[in-house]
Amino acid sequence: MIDALNTHISRLQADTATGNTLAARTRSTDSEEALRAVASEFEALFVKQMLSSMRGTLNPENDLLHGGLSQDIFEDMLYDEYSKVMAKAGSIGIADLIVQQLK
């Protein structure tokens, strides 16, 4: 009986070391999803910085209906949403590269 128990414990330890247990696979899946979420957030932040830099090159005097500070705030929020959508679509691919590198 004790030999069977020791054999079972040895198998569990070997499965845990190789990641074959359900808990280990679940942790691995959860950590990969968390990594993907953080990488996607980083990509959105990068795209927002890029869009903000692009917006900074525009001359507000050329805008017919420049609304001042309120328009600047709205455009900032709009570009924030644009960056989130672009990152979620994976069109740039920075998040994929980060996940591959850190996996």
Protein Blocks (a to p, Z undefined) as FASTA:
>chain_A
ZZmmmmmmmmmmmmmmnopafklmmmmmmmmmmmmmmmmmmmmmmmmmmmmmmmmmpcfk
lpmklgbjmlmmmmmmmmmmmmmmmmmnomnommmmmmmmmZZ
